[in-house]
Amino acid sequence: MHSRSAPLDATSAPSPLYSLLLGIVGGALFGARRRLSSQARTAATIGGLALIGAAAHRPLADVLRRAGTRRRAGRIAISFLVPHPVEVVFAFCRDFENFPLIIGALREVRDYGDGRSHWCASTPTGGTIEWDTVTTKYIPNRVVAWTSVAGSPVETSARVRFVPEGRDTCVKLDATYRVVDGSLADAIAALATPRRGRDLEADVLRLGPYLDTVVASPAAAPLKS
């Protein structure tokens, strides 16, 4: 007697490993589209979304979302010297609306002037994510700190200390961030791209060179204060 294999059910869900690979490849295509030509960008967008859609059956979609969201988290604890007086450095950092001038992922920050601010950042797929923060500590020329409000899609907390060293300023930053609510496409794109931690640290270190530009040519690069 010959055994016969059961026919393959065309409606059955793909294996978790196969779906994971589909999601990662789709996320990589979607995330890379901005570096391509117009025609290739369209193909990458359609292809990436199609692969993501093929992978997005539950419960695997939930697994991918959680894994990608965990990747969009980190901590930065650095100390660096800025060759400008503490008054100048603090004047820049006290106004959060200045931050997009040096932080590449930040699109806009609106400081309401009453301790509240609204932040908007780019996502791995080119979209945006927005959240609100409140200032938790403010001592002129010494420290400024803030944290996200409850229920924000991004949980973040940061403290910046300013220590005068002659005519220079030692800036000490300790910040944490974690995306808690993002799309499946963003989560998959995050899995397929390097973590943002190093890029963010490099952006923060641009503070000194940016202030050099402001001091050298205030009209060309105005300092918000």
C-alpha positions in Angstrom: 0.0 0.0 0.0 1.3 3.4 -1.0 0.9 6.3 1.3 -0.3 9.5 -0.2 0.6 13.0 1.1 -2.3 15.3 1.9 -2.8 18.0 -0.6 -1.3 21.4 0.3 -4.0 23.8 1.5 -3.5 27.0 -0.5 -5.2 29.0 2.3 -2.9 27.7 5.1 -0.6 30.2 6.8 3.1 30.1 5.9 5.6 28.8 8.4 6.8 31.3 11.0 10.4 31.3 9.7 9.2 31.8 6.1 7.0 34.7 7.2 9.8 36.2 9.3 12.0 36.2 6.2 9.3 37.8 4.1 8.8 40.5 6.7 12.5 41.3 7.0 13.1 41.4 3.2 10.0 43.5 2.8 11.1 45.9 5.5 14.5 46.2 4.0 13.1 47.0 0.6 10.7 49.6 2.0 13.3 51.2 4.2 15.8 51.5 1.3 13.4 53.1 -1.2 14.5 56.7 -0.4 18.0 55.9 -1.7 16.8 54.6 -5.1 15.8 56.3 -8.3 12.2 57.3 -8.9 11.2 54.2 -10.9 13.1 51.8 -8.5 11.6 53.6 -5.5 8.1 52.8 -6.7 9.0 49.1 -7.3 10.6 48.9 -3.9 7.6 50.5 -2.2 5.1 48.1 -3.8 7.3 45.1 -3.4 8.2 45.9 0.2 4.6 46.5 1.2 3.5 43.3 -0.6 6.1 41.2 1.3 5.1 42.9 4.6 1.5 42.1 3.9 2.3 38.5 3.2 4.1 38.3 6.5 1.5 40.1 8.5 -0.7 37.3 9.7 -1.2 36.9 13.4 0.4 35.9 15.7 3.6 36.4 13.7 2.7 40.0 13.1 2.6 40.6 16.8 6.0 38.9 17.2 7.5 41.1 14.5 6.0 44.2 16.0 7.4 43.5 19.5 10.8 42.6 18.2 11.1 45.7 16.0 9.8 47.9 18.8 12.4 46.6 21.2 15.0 47.5 18.7 13.8 51.1 18.7 14.9 51.7 22.2 18.2 52.7 23.8 20.1 54.8 26.3 22.7 57.5 25.7 25.1 58.5 28.5 27.9 60.8 27.3 30.0 63.6 28.5 31.7 66.0 26.1 33.4 69.4 26.0 31.9 72.3 24.0 34.2 75.2 23.3 31.7 77.9 24.3 30.7 79.5 27.5 28.0 77.8 29.6 25.6 80.7 29.0 25.7 80.1 25.2 25.4 76.3 25.4 22.5 76.5 27.9 20.7 79.1 25.8 20.7 76.6 22.9 19.6 73.5 25.0 17.0 75.2 27.1 14.9 75.7 23.9 13.9 72.3 22.6 12.9 73.9 19.3 16.6 74.1 18.6 17.1 70.3 18.8 16.1 69.5 15.2 19.0 71.7 14.0 21.4 69.0 15.2 19.3 65.8 15.7 18.7 64.2 12.3 15.7 62.1 13.3 13.8 65.0 14.8 11.5 66.9 12.4 10.1 69.4 14.7 9.7 70.4 18.4 7.1 72.9 19.5 7.9 74.4 22.9 4.8 75.9 24.5 6.7 77.9 27.0 5.0 76.5 30.0 7.1 73.4 30.6 5.2 71.4 27.9 6.5 70.6 24.4 5.4 68.5 21.4 8.0 66.4 19.5 7.8 64.9 16.0 10.4 62.5 14.7 10.9 60.4 11.6 10.2 56.7 11.6 12.2 53.9 9.8 9.8 53.9 6.9 9.8 57.7 6.4 6.6 58.4 8.4 6.4 60.4 11.6 5.7 59.7 15.2 4.7 62.4 17.7 4.7 62.6 21.5 4.5 65.2 24.3 6.9 65.9 27.1 7.1 68.0 30.3 10.1 69.7 31.8 11.0 68.1 35.1 14.0 70.2 36.2 15.3 73.6 35.1 18.2 75.4 36.8 19.6 78.1 34.5 23.1 77.3 33.3 23.2 74.1 35.3 20.6 71.5 34.3 17.5 70.9 32.2 15.5 67.6 32.2 12.3 66.4 30.7 10.2 63.3 30.4 7.4 62.1 28.1 3.8 62.3 29.4 1.8 59.1 30.3 0.4 57.3 27.3 2.9 58.6 24.8 3.8 56.4 21.9 7.5 57.2 22.8 8.7 56.8 26.3 11.6 59.1 26.9 13.5 60.7 29.8 16.5 62.9 29.6 18.7 65.1 31.8 21.4 67.5 30.6 23.9 69.0 33.0 26.2 71.9 32.2 29.6 72.3 34.0 31.7 75.4 33.3 35.3 74.7 32.5 36.9 78.1 32.0 35.5 79.5 28.8 34.3 76.0 27.8 31.4 73.9 28.9 31.3 70.2 29.8 27.9 68.8 28.7 26.7 65.6 30.5 23.7 63.9 28.8 21.8 60.9 30.2 18.8 60.0 28.1 16.6 56.9 27.5 14.0 56.4 24.8 11.7 53.6 23.8 9.0 53.4 21.1 6.0 51.6 22.6 3.5 52.1 19.8 4.5 51.8 16.2 3.3 50.3 12.9 4.3 46.8 11.7 6.1 48.3 8.7 8.2 50.5 11.0 9.0 47.5 13.3 10.1 45.3 10.4 12.2 48.2 8.9 13.8 48.6 12.3 14.8 44.9 12.3 16.4 45.3 8.9 18.4 48.4 9.7 21.2 49.3 12.2 20.2 50.7 15.6 19.9 54.5 15.8 22.0 54.8 19.0 25.3 55.6 17.4 23.7 58.0 14.9 21.9 59.8 17.7 25.1 60.1 19.7 26.9 61.5 16.7 24.1 64.0 16.2 24.4 65.2 19.9 28.2 65.7 19.4 27.4 68.2 16.6 26.4 70.7 19.2 29.9 72.2 19.4 30.4 72.5 15.6 26.9 74.0 15.2 27.6 76.6 17.8 30.9 77.4 16.1 28.9 78.2 13.0 26.4 80.4 14.9 29.2 82.4 16.5 31.1 82.8 13.3 28.0 83.8 11.2 24.9 84.5 13.3 22.9 85.7 10.2 23.6 82.5 8.3 22.8 80.1 11.2 20.6 81.9 13.7 20.5 80.6 17.3 17.0 80.1 18.6 16.8 81.2 22.2 
